[in-house]
């Protein structure tokens, strides 16, 4: 089998723009919002942070080179896909912790958007050095119905793009007390195994502003309200959406 030479051809200045969009959302933007609005409580910091991340990405990347598409996922969540027109590479951002949670699932009851987007890289083999051994899943949920739903979700997300997509890249980041501590760009294959990875830490710009210490604990649970399979594909679990929201509110509250 011929080895595929992989790379992520986005310019360094655009890497910095994306990282700054994430960093500013978690610190400066939320701090300014709280100072301006003077709210008495602040339970929605996690969702607000992602609204600022998406807004910053859309407003700072040049439209001549990038198309930023807002994708609605469930009733409470929107993500932004970044499409670079010349290279035809598609990007999305996610907390590193959340990616590992998805990668380590033993039971896949619902299709996450990363399941669908990673199908773009279905021809890639996992890099053995980048992937820890997984626990054997004795009750494999992936079947023809699952695969059909993944393909449907992918088609739904890509239909607004201006061109074809060659590769999907997930930009993962870690934070500590509002500060970005690590950024990596990875190519996950259809099994969510890492086929290629680049470390982007050198593009984290120094921030000499005062950290916003009083924002409280930010919920680390990832953003999406999962989308279940279509009726007739795999039966929905009763009250999945309500239970997920209740669990999230309990964790944050």
C-alpha positions as CSV (number, residue, x, y, z in Angstrom):
1,X,0.0,0.0,0.0
2,X,1.4,3.4,-1.0
3,X,2.1,5.7,1.9
4,X,0.2,9.0,1.8
5,X,2.3,12.0,2.5
6,X,0.3,14.2,4.8
7,X,0.5,17.9,5.7
8,X,-1.7,20.8,6.8
9,X,-1.2,23.6,4.4
10,X,-2.7,26.5,6.3
11,X,-0.5,29.6,6.5
12,X,1.2,30.4,9.9
13,X,-0.6,33.8,10.2
14,X,-4.0,32.1,9.9
15,X,-3.0,29.6,12.6
16,X,-2.4,32.5,14.8
17,X,-5.7,34.1,13.9
18,X,-7.6,31.0,14.9
19,X,-5.7,30.5,18.1
20,X,-6.2,34.1,19.1
21,X,-9.9,33.7,18.4
22,X,-10.1,30.9,20.9
23,X,-7.9,32.7,23.5
24,X,-9.7,36.0,23.3
25,X,-13.1,34.3,23.7
26,X,-12.1,32.7,27.0
27,X,-10.6,35.8,28.6
28,X,-11.1,39.2,27.1
29,X,-14.5,38.8,25.4
30,X,-16.2,37.2,28.4
31,X,-14.6,39.7,30.8
32,X,-15.8,42.6,28.7
33,X,-19.3,41.1,28.4
34,X,-19.6,40.7,32.2
35,X,-18.4,44.2,32.8
36,X,-20.9,45.6,30.3
37,X,-23.9,43.6,31.1
38,X,-23.6,43.5,34.9
39,X,-25.4,40.2,35.3
40,X,-26.0,38.9,38.8
41,X,-25.3,35.3,38.0
42,X,-23.3,33.7,35.2
43,X,-24.3,30.1,34.5
44,X,-23.8,30.1,30.8
45,X,-20.1,30.9,30.5
46,X,-19.2,27.7,28.6
47,X,-21.8,28.3,25.8
48,X,-20.9,32.0,25.7
49,X,-17.3,31.2,25.3
50,X,-18.1,29.2,22.2
51,X,-20.3,31.9,20.8
52,X,-17.3,34.3,21.1
53,X,-14.9,31.7,19.6
54,X,-17.2,31.3,16.6
55,X,-17.8,35.0,16.2
56,X,-14.1,35.8,16.4
57,X,-13.3,33.1,13.7
58,X,-16.0,34.4,11.4
59,X,-15.0,38.0,11.7
60,X,-11.2,37.7,11.7
61,X,-10.4,35.2,8.9
62,X,-10.3,36.8,5.5
63,X,-13.4,36.0,3.4
64,X,-11.3,36.1,0.2
65,X,-9.5,33.0,1.4
66,X,-11.9,31.3,3.8
67,X,-15.6,30.4,3.9
68,X,-16.9,30.1,7.5
69,X,-20.2,28.1,7.7
70,X,-22.5,28.0,10.7
71,X,-23.9,24.5,11.3
72,X,-26.9,24.0,13.6
73,X,-26.6,20.8,15.7
74,X,-29.7,20.2,17.8
75,X,-31.8,22.9,19.4
76,X,-29.0,24.5,21.5
77,X,-25.8,24.3,19.6
78,X,-24.1,25.8,16.5
79,X,-20.6,25.1,15.3
80,X,-18.5,26.8,12.7
81,X,-16.7,25.0,10.0
82,X,-13.7,26.7,8.4
83,X,-13.2,26.0,4.7
84,X,-10.0,27.2,3.0
85,X,-10.9,27.7,-0.6
86,X,-7.5,27.2,-2.3
87,X,-6.4,24.1,-0.4
88,X,-9.9,22.7,0.0
89,X,-9.1,21.7,3.6
90,X,-11.9,21.9,6.2
91,X,-11.2,22.8,9.8
92,X,-13.2,22.7,13.1
93,X,-12.1,23.5,16.7
94,X,-12.7,21.3,19.8
95,X,-11.3,21.0,23.2
96,X,-8.7,18.2,23.3
97,X,-10.3,16.6,26.3
98,X,-13.6,16.3,24.4
99,X,-12.0,14.7,21.4
100,X,-10.4,12.0,23.6
101,X,-13.8,11.4,25.2
102,X,-15.3,10.8,21.8
103,X,-12.4,8.7,20.7
104,X,-12.7,6.4,23.7
105,X,-16.4,5.7,23.5
106,X,-17.3,2.1,23.9
107,X,-20.9,2.5,22.8
108,X,-21.8,4.9,20.0
109,X,-25.5,5.5,20.4
110,X,-25.6,8.8,18.6
111,X,-23.7,10.4,15.7
112,X,-21.5,13.3,16.7
113,X,-20.5,15.7,14.1
114,X,-16.9,14.6,14.4
115,X,-18.0,11.1,13.4
116,X,-19.3,12.5,10.2
117,X,-16.5,15.0,9.4
118,X,-13.8,12.4,10.0
119,X,-15.3,10.3,7.3
120,X,-13.6,12.7,4.9
121,X,-10.3,11.1,5.9
122,X,-11.6,7.5,5.6
123,X,-8.6,6.5,3.4
124,X,-6.1,7.3,6.2
125,X,-4.4,4.7,8.4
126,X,-3.8,5.4,12.1
127,X,-0.4,6.5,13.2
128,X,0.6,3.8,15.7
129,X,2.7,6.2,17.8
130,X,-0.2,8.7,18.1
131,X,-2.9,6.3,19.2
132,X,-3.0,4.4,22.5
133,X,-4.4,0.9,22.5
134,X,-8.2,1.0,22.8
135,X,-10.3,-1.3,24.9
136,X,-12.1,-3.9,22.8
137,X,-15.7,-3.0,22.1
138,X,-17.6,-6.3,22.4
139,X,-20.9,-4.6,21.4
140,X,-19.9,-2.8,18.3
141,X,-22.7,-0.4,17.3
142,X,-21.4,0.5,13.9
143,X,-23.4,-1.1,11.2
144,X,-25.1,-0.3,7.9
145,X,-27.6,2.0,9.6
146,X,-24.9,3.8,11.6
147,X,-22.8,4.3,8.5
148,X,-25.8,5.6,6.5
149,X,-26.5,8.1,9.2
150,X,-22.9,9.2,9.3
151,X,-22.9,9.8,5.6
152,X,-26.2,11.7,5.8
153,X,-24.9,14.0,8.6
154,X,-21.7,14.7,6.5
155,X,-23.7,15.5,3.4
156,X,-25.9,17.8,5.4
157,X,-23.0,19.7,6.8
158,X,-21.0,20.1,3.6
159,X,-23.8,21.1,1.2
160,X,-23.2,24.9,1.8
161,X,-19.5,24.8,1.0
162,X,-18.2,26.5,-2.2
163,X,-16.1,23.5,-3.3
164,X,-15.0,20.0,-2.7
165,X,-13.2,19.0,0.5
166,X,-9.9,17.1,0.3
167,X,-9.2,16.7,4.0
168,X,-10.7,17.4,7.4
169,X,-8.5,18.8,10.2
170,X,-9.6,19.1,13.8
171,X,-7.9,21.9,15.8
172,X,-7.8,20.7,19.4
173,X,-6.8,22.9,22.3
174,X,-6.3,22.7,26.1
175,X,-6.8,25.5,28.6
176,X,-6.0,26.2,32.2
177,X,-7.6,29.0,34.1
178,X,-8.6,30.7,30.9
179,X,-5.1,30.4,29.3
180,X,-4.5,28.2,26.2
181,X,-1.8,25.7,27.2
182,X,-1.6,23.5,24.0
183,X,-2.9,23.5,20.5
184,X,-2.7,20.6,18.0
185,X,-4.0,20.1,14.5
186,X,-4.9,16.5,13.8
187,X,-6.4,14.5,11.0
188,X,-8.7,11.9,12.5
189,X,-9.8,9.0,10.3
190,X,-13.2,7.5,10.2
191,X,-12.5,5.5,13.4
192,X,-11.4,8.7,15.1
193,X,-7.8,7.5,15.2
194,X,-5.2,10.1,14.6
195,X,-3.5,9.7,11.2
196,X,-1.5,12.9,11.4
197,X,-0.7,15.6,13.9
198,X,1.0,19.0,14.1
199,X,1.8,20.9,17.2
200,X,0.8,24.6,16.9
201,X,2.0,25.8,20.3
202,X,4.6,28.1,18.8
203,X,1.7,30.2,17.4
204,X,0.1,30.9,20.8
205,X,0.9,34.6,21.2
206,X,1.9,36.1,24.5
207,X,-1.0,37.7,26.4
208,X,0.1,40.2,29.0
209,X,-3.4,41.2,30.1
210,X,-4.7,40.5,33.5
211,X,-6.4,37.1,33.7
212,X,-10.1,37.2,34.5
213,X,-9.9,35.3,37.8
214,X,-13.6,35.5,38.9
215,X,-15.2,33.8,35.9
216,X,-15.6,30.6,38.0
217,X,-15.2,27.1,36.9
218,X,-15.9,26.7,33.2
219,X,-17.7,23.5,32.3
220,X,-15.4,21.3,30.2
221,X,-18.1,19.2,28.7
222,X,-18.1,19.7,25.0
223,X,-20.6,21.7,23.1
224,X,-22.9,19.6,21.0
225,X,-26.3,18.3,21.9
226,X,-26.1,15.0,20.1
227,X,-28.2,14.2,17.1
228,X,-29.8,10.8,17.2
229,X,-30.3,8.5,14.3
230,X,-33.4,9.1,12.1
231,X,-36.6,7.3,13.1
232,X,-36.5,3.8,11.7
233,X,-32.7,3.6,11.8
234,X,-31.9,2.9,15.5
235,X,-34.6,3.5,18.2
236,X,-34.1,6.7,20.2
237,X,-33.4,6.3,23.9
238,X,-36.3,7.8,25.8
239,X,-35.7,11.4,27.0
240,X,-32.0,11.4,25.8
241,X,-32.1,15.1,25.1
242,X,-33.7,16.0,28.3
243,X,-31.4,13.8,30.3
244,X,-28.3,15.2,28.6
245,X,-29.4,18.8,29.3
246,X,-30.3,17.9,32.9
247,X,-26.9,16.2,33.4
248,X,-25.2,19.3,32.0
249,X,-27.1,21.7,34.1
250,X,-26.4,19.7,37.2
251,X,-22.7,19.6,36.4
252,X,-22.5,23.4,35.8
253,X,-24.9,24.4,38.6
